[in-house]
Amino acid sequence: MADAASRLKSLVEQLLGAPLPVRIRAWDGSQAGPPDAPALVVRNRRAVRRLLWKPGELGLARAWVAGDLDIEGDLYAALDLMAELVWERGEDARGLVQMLRDPEVRAAARGLVRIAGLPLPPAPPREEVRRARHLHTKRTDQRAISHHYDVGNDFYEIVLGPSMVYSCAYWPAPDATLEQAQHDKLELVCRKLGLTKGQRLLDVGCGWGSMAVHAAREHGVHVVGITLSHEQAAYARKRVAEEGLTDRVEIRVQDYRDVADGPYDAISSIGMAEHVGADRYVEYAETLRRLLRPGGRLLNHQIARRPQRDESAYDVDEFIDAYVFPDGELAPLGMTVTQLERAGFEVRDVESLREHYGLTLRRWVANLEAQWPRAMRLAGPGRARVWRLYMAASALAFEHNRIGVNQVLAVRTPEDGGAGMPLRARTWGAHPS
């Protein structure tokens, strides 16, 4: 009888109808496939059962998170090689039903069942979140934010480094430090908003307080930062106190829909709008516009997906939804701009930072891998594996233009049309006094 790796390789290639571009190393120590390629390590038969019961991305994710699957060698190279066969094919349960009409494919599936052993489906890893029935209520948004951000501040310190900024950095050069690039991103936001001493800034989704501290310290503004994460808020308040900025920075655990103390001179929303949801986006934009004074600016920093021919067919990524950002949704850039305009904003500038996010994510992965044993102790092995896979795969998605990230600068332009913007906008001058 052939060894487990050879049998798996042959059967998987029959199912996929294409050569497997990575090696397989199976639980019996056998290997099959290109000798110089990264290896997909199948640690046990349970990994095969997971894929049989949930073909495609979610089955692979469950096996990875549970530790049933691993990658030996260059993680990025392995994900790149597997992307076309897994993520870009989009195989789901209905796709498998169609495939099983082919007698050879049915025979391959039966072979996998014989290898997998007992037919019962393994339970999903405990890190998996069940999709909410009613999306983007205040309660479900609180739950989703808690799942993603209340992992432990010590864990995020490992990943993000001293800057504690969890969004795309702005790189002066690829060999710059992450801390310099994150400082430059915060400064870019402040300059686009035209912040001047004494103004009021609302930072929506303030994270661990980096933007609030930077704006107050470097530009002399008064900042209200809001987050739904209690762990983030506690960390941010401590940073504010250590910087001696308690008279200028207030950190609240608050939903953006509950902010009622406008008007603000400027609003920053950095990496938060992905949590809002398509059905709530106009409400989000209208709420922020209402909180701005006439002439006030909004800087919306948001990940974007590519548009589809049939937008009604869009569905969230299974792995991201189940393990990373529950209930998160991505929109095309054009849709975001349209929704902001429908809410009454005048969009004045759009800047893509796509390549910058690839660089940022690779630095985060390197930080995580450099302290891997400690990260597993702090967050648990499953959660650490989630973050490593999610960030590495996301880096490749940005690098290959499958997703992007954009800063959209919008103004609540007064009725007289005086937007207060400089004639040459990219100089990012301050508001006229």
Backbone hydrogen bonds in HBPLUS format (Angstrom, degrees):
<---DONOR---> <-ACCEPTOR-->    atom                        ^
c    i                          cat <-CA-CA->   ^        H-A-AA   ^      H-
h    n   atom  resd res      DA  || num        DHA   H-A  angle D-A-AA Bond
n    s   type  num  typ     dist DA aas  dist angle  dist       angle   num
A0007-ARG N   A0003-ASP O   3.10 MM   4  6.34 165.2  2.13 156.2 160.8     1
A0008-LEU N   A0004-ALA O   2.88 MM   4  6.03 164.1  1.91 153.5 158.1     2
A0009-LYS N   A0005-ALA O   2.89 MM   4  6.05 166.7  1.91 153.2 157.0     3
A0010-SER N   A0006-SER O   3.00 MM   4  6.13 168.4  2.02 150.3 153.4     4
A0011-LEU N   A0007-ARG O   2.95 MM   4  6.09 166.2  1.97 152.6 156.6     5
A0012-VAL N   A0008-LEU O   2.82 MM   4  5.88 165.5  1.84 155.5 159.9     6
A0013-GLU N   A0009-LYS O   3.01 MM   4  6.08 159.8  2.05 147.4 153.1     7
A0014-GLN N   A0010-SER O   3.08 MM   4  6.30 145.3  2.20 139.8 149.1     8
A0015-LEU N   A0011-LEU O   3.01 MM   4  6.31 155.6  2.07 146.9 153.2     9
A0016-LEU N   A0012-VAL O   2.86 MM   4  6.09 161.3  1.90 154.0 159.0    10
A0017-GLY N   A0013-GLU O   2.75 MM   4  5.54 139.9  1.91 136.8 147.3    11
A0023-ARG N   A0038-PRO O   2.98 MM  15  6.11 156.9  2.04 152.1 153.8    12
A0040-LEU N   A0023-ARG O   2.74 MM  17  5.96 172.0  1.75 149.0 149.0    13
A0024-ILE N   A0032-ALA O   2.76 MM   8  5.35 157.1  1.81 158.3 166.4    14
A0032-ALA N   A0024-ILE O   2.95 MM   8  5.35 143.0  2.09 144.6 155.0    15
A0025-ARG N   A0040-LEU O   3.05 MM  15  6.17 164.0  2.07 139.5 141.2    16
A0042-VAL N   A0025-ARG O   2.78 MM  17  6.05 157.4  1.83 154.7 162.7    17
A0026-ALA N   A0030-SER O   2.93 MM   4  5.54 155.4  1.99 154.6 162.3    18
A0029-GLY N   A0026-ALA O   2.98 MM   3  5.54 159.1  2.03 122.0 124.2    19
A0037-ALA N   A0034-PRO O   3.20 MM   3  5.45 161.4  2.24 111.4 117.1    20
A0039-ALA N   A0072-GLU O   2.85 MM  33  4.94 166.6  1.87 152.1 153.9    21
A0072-GLU N   A0039-ALA O   2.83 MM  33  4.94 165.0  1.85 146.9 152.2    22
A0041-VAL N   A0070-ASP O   2.78 MM  29  4.95 155.6  1.84 139.9 145.0    23
A0070-ASP N   A0041-VAL O   2.98 MM  29  4.95 141.4  2.13 136.0 144.7    24
A0043-ARG N   A0068-ASP O   2.86 MM  25  5.18 152.3  1.93 156.5 161.0    25
A0047-ALA N   A0044-ASN O   3.31 MM   3  5.91 145.8  2.44 110.2 116.8    26
A0048-VAL N   A0045-ARG O   3.00 MM   3  5.30 122.4  2.34 104.1 117.9    27
A0049-ARG N   A0045-ARG O   3.12 MM   4  6.56 156.7  2.17 151.7 158.4    28
A0050-ARG N   A0046-ARG O   2.92 MM   4  6.21 155.2  1.99 150.9 157.4    29
A0051-LEU N   A0047-ALA O   3.22 MM   4  6.52 153.0  2.29 142.8 149.1    30
A0052-LEU N   A0048-VAL O   2.93 MM   4  6.21 148.1  2.03 149.0 158.7    31
A0053-TRP N   A0049-ARG O   2.97 MM   4  6.13 159.1  2.01 153.3 157.7    32
A0054-LYS N   A0050-ARG O   2.92 MM   4  5.97 141.9  2.07 139.8 150.6    33
A0060-LEU N   A0056-GLY O   3.19 MM   4  6.44 161.8  2.22 153.9 159.3    34
A0061-ALA N   A0057-GLU O   2.84 MM   4  6.04 156.7  1.89 150.8 158.2    35
A0062-ARG N   A0058-LEU O   2.89 MM   4  6.09 161.3  1.93 150.7 154.8    36
A0063-ALA N   A0059-GLY O   3.10 MM   4  6.30 161.3  2.13 145.7 150.6    37
A0064-TRP N   A0060-LEU O   2.88 MM   4  6.10 154.5  1.95 149.0 156.5    38
A0065-VAL N   A0061-ALA O   2.84 MM   4  6.03 173.9  1.85 160.1 161.1    39
A0066-ALA N   A0062-ARG O   2.99 MM   4  6.03 159.1  2.04 146.2 152.2    40
A0068-ASP N   A0063-ALA O   2.79 MM   5  4.87 131.0  2.03 157.5 160.9    41
A0069-LEU N   A0063-ALA O   3.07 MM   6  5.33 143.5  2.21 119.8 116.0    42
A0067-GLY N   A0064-TRP O   3.05 MM   3  5.17 148.9  2.15 102.2 112.0    43
A0078-ALA N   A0074-ASP O   3.00 MM   4  6.22 159.9  2.04 152.3 157.9    44
A0079-LEU N   A0075-LEU O   2.97 MM   4  6.20 165.4  1.99 154.0 157.7    45
A0080-ASP N   A0076-TYR O   2.90 MM   4  6.03 155.7  1.96 147.6 154.8    46
A0081-LEU N   A0077-ALA O   2.95 MM   4  6.15 157.6  2.00 147.5 153.1    47
A0082-MET N   A0078-ALA O   2.99 MM   4  6.18 149.4  2.08 147.0 155.4    48
A0083-ALA N   A0079-LEU O   2.93 MM   4  5.81 125.6  2.24 140.8 153.0    49
A0086-VAL N   A0082-MET O   2.96 MM   4  6.05 146.3  2.08 158.1 168.4    50
A0088-GLU N   A0083-ALA O   2.86 MM   5  5.98 171.9  1.87 159.7 158.7    51
A0090-GLY N   A0086-VAL O   3.37 MM   4  6.52 147.6  2.49 144.2 151.0    52
A0096-LEU N   A0092-ASP O   3.01 MM   4  6.33 149.7  2.10 151.1 159.8    53
A0097-VAL N   A0093-ALA O   3.11 MM   4  6.44 150.9  2.19 145.3 152.5    54
A0098-GLN N   A0094-ARG O   3.15 MM   4  6.52 157.9  2.21 148.8 153.6    55
A0099-MET N   A0095-GLY O   2.97 MM   4  6.26 155.3  2.03 145.3 152.7    56
A0100-LEU N   A0096-LEU O   2.89 MM   4  6.10 148.8  1.99 150.2 158.1    57
A0101-ARG N   A0098-GLN O   3.24 MM   3  5.68 164.3  2.27 110.9 115.3    58
A0102-ASP N   A0099-MET O   3.04 MM   3  5.94 168.0  2.06 125.7 129.3    59
A0105-VAL N   A0102-ASP O   3.07 MM   3  5.25 118.0  2.47 102.3 117.4    60
A0106-ARG N   A0102-ASP O   2.95 MM   4  6.28 157.8  2.00 156.9 164.0    61
A0107-ALA N   A0103-PRO O   2.95 MM   4  6.21 152.8  2.02 145.6 153.0    62
A0108-ALA N   A0104-GLU O   2.97 MM   4  6.25 151.0  2.05 142.3 150.1    63
A0109-ALA N   A0105-VAL O   2.87 MM   4  6.16 158.3  1.92 152.8 158.6    64
A0110-ARG N   A0106-ARG O   2.97 MM   4  6.21 157.1  2.02 147.3 153.2    65
A0111-GLY N   A0107-ALA O   2.98 MM   4  6.25 147.9  2.09 140.7 149.8    66
A0112-LEU N   A0108-ALA O   2.96 MM   4  6.34 149.8  2.06 148.5 156.4    67
A0113-VAL N   A0109-ALA O   2.97 MM   4  6.28 152.2  2.05 147.4 155.2    68
A0114-ARG N   A0110-ARG O   3.01 MM   4  6.33 152.3  2.09 146.5 153.4    69
A0115-ILE N   A0111-GLY O   3.07 MM   4  6.37 153.3  2.14 144.8 151.8    70
A0116-ALA N   A0112-LEU O   2.80 MM   4  5.97 158.2  1.85 151.5 157.8    71
A0117-GLY N   A0113-VAL O   3.24 MM   4  6.39 141.0  2.40 145.5 152.2    72
A0128-GLU N   A0125-PRO O   3.06 MM   3  5.80 169.5  2.07 122.6 125.9    73
A0129-VAL N   A0322-ALA O   2.77 MM 193  4.99 159.6  1.81 142.7 150.0    74
A0141-ASP N   A0137-THR O   2.93 MM   4  6.02 159.6  1.97 152.1 158.2    75
A0142-GLN N   A0138-LYS O   3.07 MM   4  6.12 151.6  2.15 137.2 144.6    76
A0143-ARG N   A0139-ARG O   3.05 MM   4  6.36 155.5  2.11 145.9 152.4    77
A0144-ALA N   A0140-THR O   2.92 MM   4  6.13 160.4  1.96 148.4 153.4    78
A0145-ILE N   A0141-ASP O   2.96 MM   4  6.09 165.9  1.98 151.9 155.3    79
A0146-SER N   A0142-GLN O   2.98 MM   4  6.08 158.7  2.02 145.5 151.9    80
A0147-HIS N   A0143-ARG O   3.00 MM   4  6.24 155.5  2.06 147.1 153.3    81
A0148-HIS N   A0144-ALA O   3.21 MM   4  6.50 157.0  2.27 146.9 151.9    82
A0149-TYR N   A0145-ILE O   2.84 MM   4  5.86 172.6  1.85 161.2 163.8    83
A0150-ASP N   A0146-SER O   2.95 MM   4  4.97 148.7  2.05 126.3 134.6    84
A0155-PHE N   A0152-GLY O   3.09 MM   3  5.40 125.6  2.40 104.2 117.1    85
A0156-TYR N   A0152-GLY O   3.27 MM   4  6.69 159.2  2.32 151.3 156.5    86
A0157-GLU N   A0153-ASN O   2.91 MM   4  6.16 142.5  2.06 144.9 155.6    87
A0158-ILE N   A0154-ASP O   3.28 MM   4  6.60 144.5  2.42 139.1 146.7    88
A0158-ILE N   A0155-PHE O   3.10 MM   3  5.29 125.9  2.40  99.4 112.5    89
A0159-VAL N   A0155-PHE O   3.25 MM   4  6.66 159.8  2.29 149.4 153.5    90
A0160-LEU N   A0156-TYR O   2.81 MM   4  5.75 169.5  1.82 156.5 159.0    91
A0161-GLY N   A0157-GLU O   3.05 MM   4  5.21 143.2  2.19 124.5 133.1    92
A0164-MET N   A0161-GLY O   3.19 MM   3  5.91 145.9  2.31 123.2 130.0    93
A0170-TYR N   A0181-ALA O   3.06 MM  11  4.88 172.9  2.06 117.8 119.2    94
A0176-ALA N   A0173-ALA O   3.08 MM   3  5.46 166.4  2.09 120.4 121.8    95
A0181-ALA N   A0177-THR O   3.06 MM   4  6.34 163.5  2.08 151.5 156.1    96
A0182-GLN N   A0178-LEU O   2.89 MM   4  6.11 153.2  1.96 150.6 157.6    97
A0183-HIS N   A0179-GLU O   2.96 MM   4  6.13 156.4  2.01 144.9 151.7    98
A0184-ASP N   A0180-GLN O   2.92 MM   4  6.16 157.7  1.97 149.0 155.1    99
A0185-LYS N   A0181-ALA O   3.01 MM   4  6.25 143.9  2.15 137.3 146.8   100
A0186-LEU N   A0182-GLN O   3.04 MM   4  6.33 165.6  2.06 154.0 156.2   101
A0187-GLU N   A0183-HIS O   2.97 MM   4  6.21 159.1  2.02 150.5 156.8   102
A0188-LEU N   A0184-ASP O   2.86 MM   4  6.00 149.6  1.95 141.1 149.6   103
A0189-VAL N   A0185-LYS O   3.02 MM   4  6.34 158.2  2.07 152.6 157.1   104
A0190-CYS N   A0186-LEU O   3.05 MM   4  6.34 161.6  2.08 147.5 152.4   105
A0191-ARG N   A0187-GLU O   2.91 MM   4  6.15 156.8  1.97 150.9 156.9   106
A0192-LYS N   A0188-LEU O   2.91 MM   4  6.14 156.5  1.96 150.6 157.2   107
A0193-LEU N   A0189-VAL O   2.97 MM   4  6.19 151.4  2.05 148.9 156.8   108
A0194-GLY N   A0190-CYS O   3.03 MM   4  6.17 114.3  2.48 130.9 147.2   109
A0195-LEU N   A0190-CYS O   3.27 MM   5  5.78 169.9  2.28 157.0 159.1   110
A0194-GLY N   A0191-ARG O   3.08 MM   3  4.86 142.3  2.22  92.3 103.7   111
A0199-GLN N   A0196-THR O   3.18 MM   3  6.01 162.3  2.21 146.6 147.9   112
A0198-GLY N   A0220-GLY O   2.93 MM  22  6.08 169.9  1.94 134.4 134.2   113
A0222-HIS N   A0199-GLN O   2.78 MM  23  6.09 170.8  1.79 171.8 172.7   114
A0265-ASP N   A0200-ARG O   2.95 MM  65  5.28 139.6  2.12 131.4 143.7   115
A0266-ALA N   A0200-ARG O   3.25 MM  66  6.64 141.4  2.40 157.9 163.1   116
A0201-LEU N   A0222-HIS O   2.81 MM  21  6.14 160.8  1.84 159.8 164.7   117
A0224-VAL N   A0201-LEU O   2.92 MM  23  6.36 157.0  1.97 162.7 170.3   118
A0202-LEU N   A0266-ALA O   3.02 MM  64  6.47 157.7  2.07 148.4 154.1   119
A0268-SER N   A0202-LEU O   2.93 MM  66  6.36 155.2  1.99 152.6 160.5   120
A0203-ASP N   A0224-VAL O   2.85 MM  21  6.16 166.2  1.87 152.8 157.3   121
A0226-ILE N   A0203-ASP O   3.04 MM  23  6.39 163.5  2.07 164.1 164.4   122
A0204-VAL N   A0268-SER O   2.81 MM  64  6.16 152.6  1.89 169.9 174.6   123
A0205-GLY N   A0226-ILE O   2.88 MM  21  5.54 127.9  2.15 139.4 155.3   124
A0206-CYS N   A0226-ILE O   2.85 MM  20  5.48 158.8  1.90 136.7 143.4   125
A0209-GLY N   A0206-CYS O   3.05 MM   3  5.52 159.7  2.10 133.8 139.5   126
A0213-VAL N   A0209-GLY O   2.94 MM   4  6.02 166.4  1.96 156.2 159.7   127
A0214-HIS N   A0210-SER O   2.97 MM   4  6.07 165.1  1.99 148.4 153.1   128
A0215-ALA N   A0211-MET O   2.89 MM   4  6.00 172.2  1.90 156.2 158.4   129
A0216-ALA N   A0212-ALA O   3.08 MM   4  6.15 161.0  2.12 145.9 151.3   130
A0217-ARG N   A0213-VAL O   2.87 MM   4  5.88 164.6  1.89 152.0 157.1   131
A0218-GLU N   A0214-HIS O   2.83 MM   4  5.67 166.7  1.84 151.7 156.4   132
A0219-HIS N   A0215-ALA O   3.00 MM   4  5.24 141.8  2.14 124.5 134.3   133
A0220-GLY N   A0216-ALA O   3.12 MM   4  4.71 132.0  2.36 114.2 119.4   134
A0223-VAL N   A0248-ARG O   2.75 MM  25  6.16 159.9  1.79 167.3 171.5   135
A0250-GLU N   A0223-VAL O   2.90 MM  27  6.30 157.5  1.95 155.4 162.7   136
A0225-GLY N   A0250-GLU O   2.82 MM  25  6.20 164.4  1.84 161.8 167.2   137
A0252-ARG N   A0225-GLY O   2.79 MM  27  6.17 165.3  1.81 167.4 172.6   138
A0227-THR N   A0252-ARG O   3.07 MM  25  6.50 147.0  2.18 153.8 163.8   139
A0254-GLN N   A0227-THR O   2.98 MM  27  5.82 131.9  2.22 132.6 143.9   140
A0233-ALA N   A0229-SER O   3.06 MM   4  6.27 163.4  2.09 146.9 151.6   141
A0234-ALA N   A0230-HIS O   3.03 MM   4  6.21 161.8  2.06 148.5 152.5   142
A0235-TYR N   A0231-GLU O   3.14 MM   4  6.30 162.3  2.18 146.9 151.6   143
A0236-ALA N   A0232-GLN O   2.81 MM   4  6.02 165.1  1.84 158.5 163.0   144
A0237-ARG N   A0233-ALA O   2.90 MM   4  6.05 162.4  1.94 152.3 156.6   145
A0238-LYS N   A0234-ALA O   3.16 MM   4  6.33 153.1  2.24 141.3 148.2   146
A0239-ARG N   A0235-TYR O   3.05 MM   4  6.39 156.3  2.11 149.6 156.0   147
A0240-VAL N   A0236-ALA O   2.91 MM   4  6.18 161.1  1.95 154.0 159.1   148
A0241-ALA N   A0237-ARG O   2.99 MM   4  6.21 159.9  2.03 147.9 152.7   149
A0242-GLU N   A0238-LYS O   2.96 MM   4  6.19 161.5  1.99 150.5 155.6   150
A0243-GLU N   A0239-ARG O   2.96 MM   4  6.18 142.2  2.11 147.0 156.9   151
A0245-LEU N   A0240-VAL O   3.01 MM   5  5.31 174.1  2.01 157.6 155.7   152
A0244-GLY N   A0241-ALA O   3.00 MM   3  5.06 153.7  2.07 103.1 111.5   153
A0248-ARG N   A0245-LEU O   2.88 MM   3  5.34 158.4  1.92 116.4 123.8   154
A0249-VAL N   A0245-LEU O   2.91 MM   4  5.93 134.3  2.13 159.6 173.4   155
A0258-ASP N   A0255-ASP O   2.85 MM   3  5.40 161.9  1.88 118.8 125.1   156
A0259-VAL N   A0256-TYR O   3.42 MM   3  5.54 168.6  2.43 104.6 107.9   157
A0264-TYR N   A0291-LEU O   2.67 MM  27  6.01 148.8  1.76 151.9 162.6   158
A0293-ARG N   A0264-TYR O   2.94 MM  29  5.85 151.4  2.02 162.1 156.0   159
A0267-ILE N   A0297-ARG O   2.91 MM  30  6.41 149.4  2.01 155.8 164.2   160
A0299-LEU N   A0267-ILE O   2.92 MM  32  6.38 158.6  1.97 160.9 168.1   161
A0269-SER N   A0299-LEU O   2.92 MM  30  6.14 161.7  1.95 171.8 165.9   162
A0301-HIS N   A0269-SER O   2.84 MM  32  6.12 170.8  1.85 159.1 162.2   163
A0271-GLY N   A0301-HIS O   2.84 MM  30  5.69 166.7  1.86 146.6 150.4   164
A0275-HIS N   A0272-MET O   2.98 MM   3  5.89 165.9  2.00 128.3 132.4   165
A0276-VAL N   A0273-ALA O   3.05 MM   3  5.18 160.4  2.09 108.5 114.8   166
A0329-GLU N   A0274-GLU O   3.06 MM  55  5.63 168.2  2.08 167.2 166.8   167
A0280-ARG N   A0277-GLY O   3.13 MM   3  5.42 141.5  2.28 105.2 116.0   168
A0281-TYR N   A0278-ALA O   3.34 MM   3  5.23 161.7  2.38 101.1 106.5   169
A0284-TYR N   A0280-ARG O   2.87 MM   4  6.14 156.2  1.93 155.1 162.7   170
A0285-ALA N   A0281-TYR O   2.87 MM   4  6.18 164.4  1.89 154.9 158.1   171
A0286-GLU N   A0282-VAL O   2.78 MM   4  5.93 162.7  1.80 152.7 157.9   172
A0287-THR N   A0283-GLU O   2.88 MM   4  5.98 153.9  1.95 146.5 153.7   173
A0288-LEU N   A0284-TYR O   3.06 MM   4  6.35 162.8  2.09 151.7 155.5   174
A0289-ARG N   A0285-ALA O   2.94 MM   4  6.13 157.5  1.99 148.3 155.1   175
A0290-ARG N   A0286-GLU O   2.94 MM   4  6.07 157.4  1.99 145.0 151.1   176
A0291-LEU N   A0287-THR O   3.15 MM   4  6.40 137.9  2.33 139.9 150.7   177
A0291-LEU N   A0288-LEU O   3.17 MM   3  5.09 127.5  2.45  92.6 106.2   178
A0292-LEU N   A0289-ARG O   3.11 MM   3  5.27 154.5  2.18 104.8 112.7   179
A0296-GLY N   A0293-ARG O   2.81 MM   3  5.19 155.5  1.87 140.3 140.7   180
A0295-GLY N   A0412-ARG O   2.62 MM 117  5.17 169.7  1.63 154.4 154.1   181
A0412-ARG N   A0296-GLY O   2.91 MM 116  5.54 165.4  1.93 164.6 169.4   182
A0298-LEU N   A0410-ALA O   2.76 MM 112  5.15 164.1  1.78 153.6 156.3   183
A0410-ALA N   A0298-LEU O   2.89 MM 112  5.15 166.9  1.91 153.7 158.2   184
A0300-ASN N   A0408-VAL O   2.92 MM 108  5.11 172.8  1.92 152.7 151.9   185
A0408-VAL N   A0300-ASN O   2.85 MM 108  5.11 169.1  1.86 143.4 146.6   186
A0302-GLN N   A0406-ASN O   2.95 MM 104  5.58 160.2  1.99 157.4 159.3   187
A0406-ASN N   A0302-GLN O   2.98 MM 104  5.58 165.2  2.01 146.0 147.4   188
A0304-ALA N   A0404-GLY O   2.70 MM 100  5.08 166.2  1.72 134.6 137.9   189
A0404-GLY N   A0304-ALA O   2.82 MM 100  5.08 167.7  1.83 152.8 156.0   190
A0305-ARG N   A0331-ALA O   3.29 MM  26  5.64 148.3  2.39 105.9 114.5   191
A0313-ALA N   A0310-ASP O   3.02 MM   3  5.66 160.0  2.06 117.2 123.5   192
A0314-TYR N   A0311-GLU O   3.16 MM   3  5.45 166.3  2.18 110.1 114.1   193
A0321-ASP N   A0317-ASP O   2.89 MM   4  5.97 164.2  1.91 156.1 161.2   194
A0322-ALA N   A0318-GLU O   2.96 MM   4  6.01 155.3  2.02 147.1 153.4   195
A0323-TYR N   A0319-PHE O   2.94 MM   4  5.87 150.8  2.03 151.6 158.3   196
A0324-VAL N   A0320-ILE O   2.89 MM   4  4.74 146.7  2.00 123.8 133.2   197
A0325-PHE N   A0320-ILE O   2.83 MM   5  5.62 133.0  2.05 133.3 148.0   198
A0328-GLY N   A0325-PHE O   3.07 MM   3  5.30 160.8  2.11 133.2 131.0   199
A0335-MET N   A0332-PRO O   3.10 MM   3  5.35 123.3  2.43 102.4 116.1   200
A0336-THR N   A0332-PRO O   3.16 MM   4  6.55 155.5  2.23 152.5 159.4   201
A0337-VAL N   A0333-LEU O   2.98 MM   4  6.32 166.0  2.00 161.9 164.7   202
A0338-THR N   A0334-GLY O   2.99 MM   4  6.13 159.5  2.03 143.4 149.5   203
A0339-GLN N   A0335-MET O   2.93 MM   4  6.15 159.8  1.97 149.7 154.7   204
A0340-LEU N   A0336-THR O   3.00 MM   4  6.25 159.4  2.04 153.4 158.7   205
A0341-GLU N   A0337-VAL O   2.99 MM   4  6.24 156.1  2.05 148.8 155.5   206
A0342-ARG N   A0338-THR O   2.83 MM   4  6.10 153.0  1.90 149.7 157.9   207
A0343-ALA N   A0339-GLN O   3.07 MM   4  6.29 140.4  2.23 140.1 149.8   208
A0345-PHE N   A0340-LEU O   3.08 MM   5  5.59 155.5  2.15 154.8 147.4   209
A0344-GLY N   A0341-GLU O   2.94 MM   3  5.11 156.7  1.99 105.8 113.3   210
A0346-GLU N   A0411-VAL O   2.91 MM  65  5.19 161.9  1.95 148.6 154.7   211
A0411-VAL N   A0346-GLU O   2.86 MM  65  5.19 155.1  1.92 137.8 145.1   212
A0348-ARG N   A0409-LEU O   2.80 MM  61  5.68 161.0  1.84 155.8 162.4   213
A0349-ASP N   A0409-LEU O   3.32 MM  60  5.09 149.2  2.42 140.2 139.4   214
A0409-LEU N   A0349-ASP O   2.83 MM  60  5.09 167.6  1.84 151.3 155.6   215
A0351-GLU N   A0407-GLN O   2.95 MM  56  5.21 153.7  2.02 141.6 150.2   216
A0407-GLN N   A0351-GLU O   2.86 MM  56  5.21 160.5  1.89 149.7 155.2   217
A0353-LEU N   A0405-VAL O   2.87 MM  52  5.58 172.2  1.88 155.2 157.4   218
A0356-HIS N   A0353-LEU O   2.98 MM   3  5.21 120.1  2.35 103.8 119.9   219
A0357-TYR N   A0353-LEU O   3.19 MM   4  6.60 140.0  2.36 153.1 164.4   220
A0357-TYR N   A0354-ARG O   3.08 MM   3  5.47 132.7  2.31 104.7 116.4   221
A0359-LEU N   A0355-GLU O   3.29 MM   4  6.65 162.0  2.33 150.4 153.9   222
A0360-THR N   A0356-HIS O   3.01 MM   4  6.24 155.2  2.08 142.6 149.9   223
A0361-LEU N   A0357-TYR O   2.92 MM   4  6.06 169.4  1.93 154.6 156.2   224
A0362-ARG N   A0358-GLY O   3.15 MM   4  6.32 159.0  2.20 147.8 153.3   225
A0363-ARG N   A0359-LEU O   3.21 MM   4  6.47 150.7  2.30 144.4 151.7   226
A0364-TRP N   A0360-THR O   3.03 MM   4  6.40 152.8  2.10 148.6 156.7   227
A0365-VAL N   A0361-LEU O   2.89 MM   4  6.18 160.6  1.93 154.2 158.9   228
A0366-ALA N   A0362-ARG O   3.00 MM   4  6.18 158.2  2.05 142.7 148.8   229
A0367-ASN N   A0363-ARG O   2.91 MM   4  6.18 154.4  1.98 147.5 154.3   230
A0368-LEU N   A0364-TRP O   2.95 MM   4  6.23 160.3  1.99 150.8 155.8   231
A0369-GLU N   A0365-VAL O   2.88 MM   4  6.12 166.8  1.90 157.1 160.3   232
A0370-ALA N   A0366-ALA O   2.96 MM   4  6.01 147.1  2.07 143.2 151.8   233
A0371-GLN N   A0368-LEU O   3.21 MM   3  5.52 142.0  2.36 103.6 113.4   234
A0375-ALA N   A0371-GLN O   2.89 MM   4  6.08 159.8  1.93 158.7 165.5   235
A0376-MET N   A0372-TRP O   2.98 MM   4  6.19 157.0  2.04 156.5 161.2   236
A0377-ARG N   A0373-PRO O   3.10 MM   4  6.39 150.3  2.19 142.2 150.3   237
A0378-LEU N   A0374-ARG O   2.96 MM   4  6.20 155.0  2.02 151.4 158.1   238
A0379-ALA N   A0375-ALA O   2.96 MM   4  6.02 173.9  1.96 155.2 157.0   239
A0380-GLY N   A0376-MET O   2.75 MM   4  4.65 135.4  1.95 123.9 134.7   240
A0384-ALA N   A0380-GLY O   3.03 MM   4  6.20 163.3  2.06 158.6 163.8   241
A0385-ARG N   A0381-PRO O   2.96 MM   4  6.16 155.0  2.03 147.3 153.9   242
A0386-VAL N   A0382-GLY O   2.97 MM   4  6.27 150.9  2.06 146.2 154.6   243
A0387-TRP N   A0383-ARG O   3.09 MM   4  6.41 164.1  2.12 153.8 155.6   244
A0388-ARG N   A0384-ALA O   3.06 MM   4  6.30 158.0  2.11 148.7 154.8   245
A0389-LEU N   A0385-ARG O   3.04 MM   4  6.17 171.6  2.05 154.2 156.1   246
A0390-TYR N   A0386-VAL O   2.86 MM   4  5.95 169.5  1.88 157.6 161.2   247
A0391-MET N   A0387-TRP O   2.98 MM   4  5.92 166.5  2.00 144.7 148.6   248
A0392-ALA N   A0388-ARG O   3.11 MM   4  6.11 161.9  2.14 144.1 149.7   249
A0393-ALA N   A0389-LEU O   2.92 MM   4  5.93 168.7  1.93 154.5 158.3   250
A0394-SER N   A0390-TYR O   2.95 MM   4  5.95 150.2  2.04 139.1 148.0   251
A0395-ALA N   A0391-MET O   2.95 MM   4  6.10 153.0  2.02 143.4 150.1   252
A0396-LEU N   A0392-ALA O   3.27 MM   4  6.61 158.9  2.32 147.9 151.9   253
A0397-ALA N   A0393-ALA O   3.00 MM   4  6.27 149.5  2.09 142.5 151.7   254
A0398-PHE N   A0394-SER O   2.96 MM   4  6.26 156.8  2.02 157.0 161.0   255
A0399-GLU N   A0395-ALA O   2.98 MM   4  6.18 163.4  2.01 148.5 153.8   256
A0400-HIS N   A0396-LEU O   2.89 MM   4  5.98 148.0  1.99 148.6 155.5   257
A0402-ARG N   A0397-ALA O   2.83 MM   5  5.00 153.1  1.90 160.7 160.9   258
A0403-ILE N   A0397-ALA O   3.39 MM   6  5.85 148.4  2.50 122.5 121.0   259
A0401-ASN N   A0398-PHE O   3.16 MM   3  5.15 164.5  2.18 106.4 109.6   260
A0417-GLY N   A0414-PRO O   2.95 MM   3  5.45 162.4  1.98 116.3 121.3   261
A0427-THR N   A0424-ARG O   3.08 MM   3  6.06 164.6  2.10 130.0 132.9   262
A0428-TRP N   A0425-ALA O   2.80 MM   3  5.55 162.9  1.83 126.6 132.3   263
